[in-house]
């Protein structure tokens, strides 16, 4: 049996859910996606990611299998990209957040105890008292030698 990568983007406090269900008349819908990008080790792949997300009008994207070691952040043409990994060349997760949301990001953090498999981003989508937290989790396949 082959298991696939599991991605969880949790919407805390239900605030983002309300934004997605009932867009405000002055605010467009927020588009969230998840993507197993296979690798983001070189700048060419970062440019491809930027172009693909911009073409689909994606606002926020949780990324898996970035294969970058440590915490990495960069700004591309349209997105701020944050990645976190503990094993160089393996696993790794991250987020691509459109630049129009950059001023709303309050915290990005990878959880070291998870071996590069859990990361979160906090955004102030509505107000400072109720931040929205996006969580990206990567679960290995059943055949992975380092399965949790």
Z-matrix of the N, CA and C atoms (Angstrom, degrees):
N
C 1 1.445
C 2 1.531 1 108.72
N 3 1.272 2 114.42 1 130.91
C 4 1.458 3 119.23 2 -179.13
C 5 1.520 4 109.20 3 -104.20
N 6 1.301 5 114.90 4 124.33
C 7 1.466 6 119.42 5 178.86
C 8 1.521 7 108.62 6 -100.14
N 9 1.262 8 116.91 7 149.82
C 10 1.469 9 119.99 8 -179.98
C 11 1.517 10 109.75 9 -105.63
N 12 1.307 11 115.49 10 166.42
C 13 1.465 12 120.74 11 179.31
C 14 1.518 13 109.08 12 -62.53
N 15 1.283 14 115.28 13 137.44
C 16 1.465 15 121.63 14 -178.96
C 17 1.517 16 109.44 15 -105.41
N 18 1.289 17 116.01 16 127.29
C 19 1.458 18 120.84 17 179.85
C 20 1.514 19 109.87 18 -121.44
N 21 1.282 20 114.35 19 132.27
C 22 1.465 21 119.81 20 177.42
C 23 1.519 22 109.04 21 -121.15
N 24 1.280 23 115.32 22 122.68
C 25 1.457 24 119.54 23 170.91
C 26 1.518 25 104.87 24 -115.82
N 27 1.322 26 114.90 25 103.46
C 28 1.465 27 120.15 26 -175.55
C 29 1.513 28 110.03 27 -92.48
N 30 1.281 29 115.27 28 136.68
C 31 1.462 30 120.89 29 179.16
C 32 1.524 31 108.11 30 -106.60
N 33 1.332 32 115.72 31 103.70
C 34 1.457 33 119.94 32 -176.27
C 35 1.514 34 110.80 33 -83.23
N 36 1.300 35 114.71 34 149.80
C 37 1.457 36 125.11 35 178.35
C 38 1.521 37 113.31 36 66.11
N 39 1.306 38 117.68 37 3.25
C 40 1.459 39 122.01 38 176.90
C 41 1.510 40 114.25 39 66.43
N 42 1.307 41 118.39 40 6.09
C 43 1.463 42 120.33 41 -174.99
C 44 1.525 43 111.61 42 -69.85
N 45 1.313 44 117.05 43 -44.66
C 46 1.453 45 119.10 44 -179.32
C 47 1.526 46 110.58 45 -68.08
N 48 1.317 47 117.19 46 -32.22
C 49 1.461 48 120.75 47 177.12
C 50 1.524 49 110.19 48 -59.47
N 51 1.325 50 116.08 49 -43.28
C 52 1.465 51 119.18 50 179.43
C 53 1.523 52 110.87 51 -65.09
N 54 1.325 53 117.23 52 -37.71
C 55 1.465 54 120.40 53 178.05
C 56 1.529 55 109.93 54 -62.05
N 57 1.329 56 116.54 55 -41.46
C 58 1.459 57 120.17 56 -178.17
C 59 1.529 58 112.02 57 -71.19
N 60 1.322 59 117.65 58 -35.15
C 61 1.461 60 120.65 59 -176.89
C 62 1.527 61 112.69 60 -79.14
N 63 1.296 62 117.52 61 -40.81
C 64 1.454 63 120.99 62 -176.48
C 65 1.518 64 109.60 63 -128.60
N 66 1.314 65 117.92 64 83.63
C 67 1.459 66 118.14 65 -179.77
C 68 1.523 67 111.47 66 -62.40
N 69 1.290 68 115.00 67 138.24
C 70 1.456 69 121.17 68 177.14
C 71 1.525 70 108.22 69 -65.53
N 72 1.303 71 117.56 70 147.72
C 73 1.471 72 120.55 71 -176.26
C 74 1.522 73 112.48 72 -61.06
N 75 1.345 74 117.52 73 -25.35
C 76 1.456 75 120.71 74 -179.86
C 77 1.528 76 113.09 75 -101.36
N 78 1.339 77 117.04 76 4.67
C 79 1.455 78 120.13 77 -175.07
C 80 1.532 79 109.62 78 -131.91
N 81 1.329 80 117.97 79 128.00
C 82 1.460 81 119.53 80 178.38
C 83 1.535 82 111.23 81 -72.41
N 84 1.310 83 116.44 82 166.77
C 85 1.456 84 121.07 83 177.93
C 86 1.521 85 110.82 84 -64.02
N 87 1.319 86 115.55 85 148.21
C 88 1.454 87 121.88 86 174.41
C 89 1.522 88 107.75 87 -93.21
N 90 1.320 89 116.74 88 124.14
C 91 1.471 90 121.88 89 -177.59
C 92 1.522 91 109.78 90 -103.54
N 93 1.344 92 115.95 91 120.57
C 94 1.458 93 122.73 92 -178.56
C 95 1.525 94 108.46 93 -117.73
N 96 1.313 95 116.01 94 139.55
C 97 1.463 96 121.19 95 -178.30
C 98 1.522 97 109.02 96 -140.05
N 99 1.328 98 116.40 97 163.16
C 100 1.452 99 122.10 98 170.84
C 101 1.521 100 107.70 99 -125.37
N 102 1.337 101 116.57 100 147.87
C 103 1.458 102 120.08 101 -174.61
C 104 1.519 103 110.64 102 -148.97
N 105 1.330 104 115.94 103 129.64
C 106 1.459 105 121.15 104 170.60
C 107 1.523 106 105.44 105 -89.53
N 108 1.320 107 116.93 106 100.13
C 109 1.471 108 121.30 107 -171.37
C 110 1.524 109 112.82 108 -86.39
N 111 1.316 110 119.17 109 -6.35
C 112 1.470 111 125.15 110 177.03
C 113 1.525 112 113.66 111 70.11
N 114 1.301 113 119.66 112 -39.33
C 115 1.459 114 122.09 113 174.12
C 116 1.528 115 110.07 114 -169.68
N 117 1.311 116 114.64 115 145.38
C 118 1.470 117 121.60 116 171.64
C 119 1.519 118 108.61 117 -133.14
N 120 1.324 119 116.84 118 36.50
C 121 1.457 120 120.82 119 -174.95
C 122 1.525 121 114.17 120 -73.55
N 123 1.322 122 118.28 121 -26.41
C 124 1.468 123 117.95 122 -178.64
C 125 1.527 124 111.05 123 -120.53
N 126 1.320 125 115.30 124 163.72
C 127 1.463 126 121.37 125 -176.30
C 128 1.524 127 112.29 126 -65.17
N 129 1.314 128 117.46 127 -29.33
C 130 1.469 129 120.76 128 178.87
C 131 1.529 130 110.81 129 -62.62
N 132 1.334 131 116.29 130 -41.17
C 133 1.470 132 119.54 131 178.40
C 134 1.533 133 111.04 132 -67.59
N 135 1.322 134 117.63 133 -34.52
C 136 1.464 135 120.42 134 176.49
C 137 1.527 136 110.65 135 -64.11
N 138 1.326 137 117.00 136 -40.23
C 139 1.468 138 121.06 137 177.95
C 140 1.519 139 111.14 138 -66.31
N 141 1.345 140 117.56 139 -39.27
C 142 1.464 141 121.54 140 177.46
C 143 1.521 142 110.47 141 -63.55
N 144 1.330 143 116.38 142 -42.59
C 145 1.462 144 121.05 143 178.70
C 146 1.523 145 110.11 144 -61.66
N 147 1.309 146 117.34 145 -47.43
C 148 1.456 147 122.17 146 179.18
C 149 1.524 148 110.90 147 -56.30
N 150 1.327 149 116.89 148 -48.48
C 151 1.471 150 121.27 149 -178.17
C 152 1.521 151 111.64 150 -64.53
N 153 1.331 152 117.38 151 -42.06
C 154 1.469 153 121.07 152 -178.52
C 155 1.531 154 111.47 153 -65.73
N 156 1.321 155 117.28 154 -43.74
C 157 1.467 156 120.24 155 179.64
C 158 1.525 157 111.34 156 -67.86
N 159 1.326 158 116.94 157 -39.72
C 160 1.466 159 120.51 158 179.02
C 161 1.523 160 110.89 159 -65.64
N 162 1.326 161 117.31 160 -37.64
C 163 1.465 162 121.11 161 179.51
C 164 1.527 163 111.73 162 -62.95
N 165 1.331 164 116.01 163 -35.50
C 166 1.470 165 121.20 164 -179.56
C 167 1.528 166 112.55 165 -91.68
N 168 1.331 167 118.16 166 3.06
C 169 1.474 168 123.25 167 -179.65
C 170 1.530 169 112.83 168 57.24
N 171 1.326 170 116.70 169 42.39
C 172 1.455 171 122.28 170 179.56
C 173 1.526 172 108.82 171 -84.02
N 174 1.335 173 116.72 172 133.82
C 175 1.456 174 121.59 173 179.62
C 176 1.526 175 112.57 174 -89.36
N 177 1.327 176 115.98 175 -42.11
C 178 1.462 177 121.39 176 -178.25
C 179 1.518 178 108.25 177 -140.44
N 180 1.334 179 116.26 178 137.29
C 181 1.461 180 120.09 179 -178.52
C 182 1.520 181 109.53 180 -137.81
N 183 1.340 182 116.44 181 127.13
C 184 1.458 183 122.13 182 172.65
C 185 1.531 184 107.26 183 -84.88
N 186 1.319 185 116.90 184 133.69
C 187 1.461 186 121.96 185 -174.20
C 188 1.527 187 110.91 186 -115.74
N 189 1.334 188 116.81 187 140.66
C 190 1.456 189 122.05 188 175.81
C 191 1.523 190 109.28 189 -124.13
N 192 1.338 191 115.12 190 156.94
C 193 1.467 192 124.01 191 179.73
C 194 1.525 193 111.68 192 55.21
N 195 1.320 194 115.75 193 49.28
C 196 1.463 195 120.03 194 177.71
C 197 1.533 196 111.13 195 -74.81
N 198 1.314 197 117.07 196 -25.35
C 199 1.474 198 124.41 197 176.49
C 200 1.525 199 113.68 198 63.76
N 201 1.315 200 117.25 199 22.71
C 202 1.464 201 120.93 200 176.18
C 203 1.519 202 109.05 201 -99.23
N 204 1.317 203 115.54 202 147.15
C 205 1.457 204 121.29 203 -178.80
C 206 1.532 205 109.60 204 -98.74
N 207 1.323 206 116.79 205 137.85
C 208 1.457 207 121.62 206 179.13
C 209 1.520 208 111.95 207 75.48
N 210 1.338 209 115.40 208 -171.57
C 211 1.464 210 120.30 209 178.19
C 212 1.520 211 108.32 210 -89.82
N 213 1.322 212 116.12 211 131.86
C 214 1.465 213 121.95 212 -177.84
C 215 1.518 214 107.87 213 -134.93
N 216 1.315 215 116.84 214 135.98
C 217 1.463 216 119.86 215 173.85
C 218 1.516 217 108.51 216 -138.96
N 219 1.322 218 114.77 217 143.30
C 220 1.449 219 120.98 218 178.89
C 221 1.518 220 108.62 219 -152.25
N 222 1.307 221 115.50 220 164.98
C 223 1.452 222 120.96 221 176.74
C 224 1.525 223 107.69 222 -119.88
N 225 1.319 224 115.71 223 125.18
C 226 1.462 225 121.12 224 177.14
C 227 1.532 226 107.75 225 -99.68
N 228 1.311 227 116.88 226 -166.14
C 229 1.463 228 119.73 227 -178.38
C 230 1.527 229 112.56 228 -59.37
N 231 1.338 230 116.91 229 -42.12
C 232 1.467 231 121.02 230 -174.42
C 233 1.527 232 114.84 231 -119.39
N 234 1.333 233 118.01 232 -16.09
C 235 1.462 234 121.22 233 -170.28
C 236 1.518 235 112.91 234 -129.93
N 237 1.335 236 114.43 235 153.66
C 238 1.458 237 122.07 236 166.28
C 239 1.526 238 104.66 237 -98.22
N 240 1.316 239 116.49 238 127.24
C 241 1.469 240 120.89 239 -175.92
C 242 1.520 241 108.53 240 -116.25
N 243 1.336 242 115.89 241 126.42
C 244 1.458 243 123.48 242 178.75
C 245 1.516 244 107.55 243 -121.05
N 246 1.334 245 117.75 244 130.13
C 247 1.466 246 120.12 245 176.32
C 248 1.525 247 109.32 246 -131.79
N 249 1.329 248 114.85 247 157.50
C 250 1.456 249 121.89 248 179.40
C 251 1.514 250 108.22 249 -146.01
N 252 1.325 251 117.07 250 132.99
C 253 1.455 252 121.32 251 177.43
C 254 1.517 253 110.38 252 -154.80
N 255 1.299 254 115.84 253 152.99
C 256 1.460 255 121.50 254 -179.51
C 257 1.523 256 112.64 255 -112.06
N 258 1.323 257 118.85 256 -15.22
C 259 1.456 258 122.63 257 -178.80
C 260 1.515 259 108.60 258 -124.68
N 261 1.302 260 116.92 259 110.88
C 262 1.456 261 120.60 260 -178.13
C 263 1.524 262 110.89 261 -59.62
N 264 1.332 263 115.62 262 127.78
C 265 1.460 264 120.53 263 179.18
C 266 1.517 265 114.78 264 84.95
N 267 1.326 266 118.16 265 -2.06
C 268 1.465 267 121.54 266 179.32
C 269 1.520 268 109.49 267 -135.37
N 270 1.290 269 115.21 268 153.51
C 271 1.471 270 122.61 269 173.95
C 272 1.518 271 112.35 270 51.14
N 273 1.297 272 117.38 271 -140.85
C 274 1.464 273 122.45 272 -179.44
C 275 1.516 274 111.71 273 91.28
N 276 1.318 275 115.32 274 141.81
C 277 1.462 276 121.92 275 -178.54
C 278 1.518 277 109.06 276 -137.26
N 279 1.318 278 116.03 277 172.92
C 280 1.450 279 118.58 278 178.80
C 281 1.511 280 112.73 279 -179.55
N 282 1.322 281 114.43 280 -171.41
C 283 1.459 282 122.56 281 178.19
C 284 1.515 283 109.12 282 -139.38
N 285 1.305 284 115.44 283 147.15
C 286 1.461 285 122.74 284 167.94
C 287 1.525 286 105.53 285 -118.30
N 288 1.311 287 117.11 286 117.07
C 289 1.462 288 123.26 287 -177.28
C 290 1.528 289 107.62 288 -116.64
N 291 1.329 290 116.31 289 127.56
C 292 1.462 291 119.59 290 -179.23
C 293 1.527 292 109.62 291 -59.51
N 294 1.327 293 116.54 292 146.53
C 295 1.469 294 121.75 293 -176.76
C 296 1.518 295 113.78 294 -59.51
N 297 1.338 296 117.54 295 -26.59
C 298 1.469 297 118.02 296 -179.29
C 299 1.532 298 111.75 297 -68.30
N 300 1.352 299 117.47 298 -13.12
C 301 1.463 300 121.81 299 176.53
C 302 1.529 301 112.01 300 -101.85
N 303 1.320 302 118.28 301 0.26
C 304 1.470 303 122.04 302 -174.29
C 305 1.533 304 112.25 303 -56.83
N 306 1.303 305 117.36 304 -41.46
C 307 1.471 306 120.32 305 -178.39
C 308 1.530 307 112.47 306 -69.89
N 309 1.326 308 117.90 307 -11.43
C 310 1.461 309 121.75 308 -179.45
C 311 1.524 310 113.23 309 -93.81
N 312 1.344 311 117.81 310 -11.12
C 313 1.465 312 121.55 311 -177.82
C 314 1.522 313 109.00 312 -76.57
N 315 1.336 314 115.71 313 124.96
C 316 1.460 315 119.92 314 178.90
C 317 1.522 316 112.31 315 -107.72
N 318 1.333 317 117.70 316 -25.80
C 319 1.463 318 120.05 317 -177.80
C 320 1.522 319 110.22 318 -158.64
N 321 1.323 320 116.17 319 138.74
C 322 1.461 321 122.63 320 170.05
C 323 1.519 322 105.86 321 -132.08
N 324 1.338 323 115.74 322 131.86
C 325 1.458 324 117.66 323 -177.07
C 326 1.520 325 110.47 324 -154.39
N 327 1.319 326 114.73 325 136.27
C 328 1.456 327 121.47 326 170.93
C 329 1.518 328 108.15 327 -95.73
N 330 1.317 329 117.01 328 147.90
C 331 1.466 330 121.69 329 -179.28
C 332 1.526 331 107.91 330 -96.56
N 333 1.342 332 119.19 331 107.79
C 334 1.463 333 121.35 332 -173.64
C 335 1.531 334 114.17 333 -62.53
N 336 1.318 335 117.60 334 -30.16
C 337 1.460 336 120.85 335 -178.33
C 338 1.524 337 112.92 336 -66.12
N 339 1.328 338 117.99 337 -11.37
C 340 1.470 339 121.62 338 -176.54
C 341 1.522 340 112.57 339 -99.40
N 342 1.321 341 117.91 340 8.54
C 343 1.468 342 122.28 341 177.62
C 344 1.529 343 111.77 342 57.95
N 345 1.328 344 116.51 343 42.73
C 346 1.460 345 120.69 344 176.99
C 347 1.508 346 114.77 345 75.69
N 348 1.329 347 117.09 346 29.54
C 349 1.467 348 120.29 347 -177.37
C 350 1.523 349 114.13 348 -119.07
N 351 1.313 350 118.73 349 2.86
C 352 1.459 351 120.70 350 -177.51
C 353 1.532 352 109.17 351 -145.63
N 354 1.334 353 115.02 352 129.81
C 355 1.463 354 121.34 353 -179.01
C 356 1.520 355 108.68 354 -148.62
N 357 1.332 356 116.33 355 151.90
C 358 1.455 357 118.59 356 175.96
C 359 1.516 358 110.99 357 -137.78
N 360 1.333 359 114.92 358 158.00
C 361 1.457 360 123.78 359 175.62
C 362 1.520 361 106.98 360 -131.65
N 363 1.326 362 116.72 361 131.90
C 364 1.469 363 120.98 362 175.71
C 365 1.520 364 108.33 363 -106.22
N 366 1.331 365 114.96 364 133.63
C 367 1.462 366 121.94 365 179.82
C 368 1.522 367 109.65 366 -130.04
N 369 1.308 368 116.03 367 147.92
C 370 1.464 369 121.58 368 175.87
C 371 1.528 370 107.76 369 -99.48
N 372 1.320 371 116.69 370 77.94
C 373 1.459 372 120.56 371 -177.91
C 374 1.517 373 112.95 372 -75.09
N 375 1.329 374 117.21 373 -30.18
C 376 1.462 375 120.33 374 -177.89
C 377 1.520 376 111.95 375 -115.65
N 378 1.322 377 115.90 376 -55.87
C 379 1.454 378 119.34 377 179.86
C 380 1.519 379 110.07 378 -157.17
N 381 1.317 380 116.40 379 168.15
C 382 1.458 381 121.83 380 -175.87
C 383 1.527 382 113.24 381 -70.17
N 384 1.309 383 117.49 382 -21.40
C 385 1.455 384 120.27 383 -178.64
C 386 1.524 385 113.11 384 -80.37
N 387 1.332 386 118.20 385 -20.65
C 388 1.458 387 122.10 386 -175.62
C 389 1.523 388 111.00 387 -131.98
N 390 1.350 389 117.19 388 74.99
C 391 1.465 390 118.15 389 179.15
C 392 1.528 391 111.11 390 -68.36
N 393 1.305 392 115.45 391 150.87
C 394 1.460 393 121.94 392 175.89
C 395 1.517 394 107.38 393 -98.46
N 396 1.319 395 116.98 394 132.17
C 397 1.457 396 121.67 395 -179.08
C 398 1.518 397 109.43 396 -111.85
N 399 1.335 398 115.94 397 123.70
C 400 1.458 399 121.62 398 172.95
C 401 1.517 400 107.38 399 -101.31
N 402 1.321 401 116.60 400 132.00
C 403 1.461 402 121.56 401 -178.73
C 404 1.515 403 108.90 402 -119.34
N 405 1.318 404 115.94 403 131.31
C 406 1.456 405 121.40 404 175.89
C 407 1.523 406 107.26 405 -114.00
N 408 1.326 407 116.44 406 125.89
C 409 1.464 408 121.77 407 178.57
C 410 1.518 409 108.80 408 -126.89
N 411 1.316 410 115.69 409 138.88
C 412 1.463 411 121.42 410 178.38
C 413 1.518 412 108.37 411 -120.02
N 414 1.327 413 116.89 412 124.78
C 415 1.453 414 122.15 413 178.44
C 416 1.528 415 108.48 414 -111.40
N 417 1.333 416 117.50 415 131.10
C 418 1.460 417 119.79 416 -179.13
C 419 1.528 418 111.60 417 -71.05
N 420 1.312 419 115.37 418 164.09
C 421 1.462 420 120.00 419 176.80
C 422 1.521 421 109.07 420 -72.00
N 423 1.322 422 115.42 421 165.85
C 424 1.465 423 120.28 422 178.59
C 425 1.526 424 112.59 423 -62.76
N 426 1.329 425 116.89 424 -24.88
C 427 1.466 426 120.75 425 -177.93
C 428 1.520 427 112.94 426 -88.32
N 429 1.324 428 117.46 427 -3.47
C 430 1.463 429 121.13 428 -179.21
C 431 1.525 430 109.65 429 -67.41
N 432 1.352 431 118.70 430 131.67
C 433 1.458 432 120.22 431 -179.11
C 434 1.517 433 113.32 432 -66.78
N 435 1.321 434 117.20 433 -21.33
C 436 1.478 435 119.85 434 -178.90
C 437 1.529 436 110.81 435 -108.54
N 438 1.323 437 116.97 436 32.22
C 439 1.473 438 120.13 437 -178.80
C 440 1.514 439 109.88 438 -60.41
N 441 1.306 440 116.18 439 142.00
C 442 1.468 441 121.86 440 -179.55
C 443 1.505 442 109.29 441 -72.99
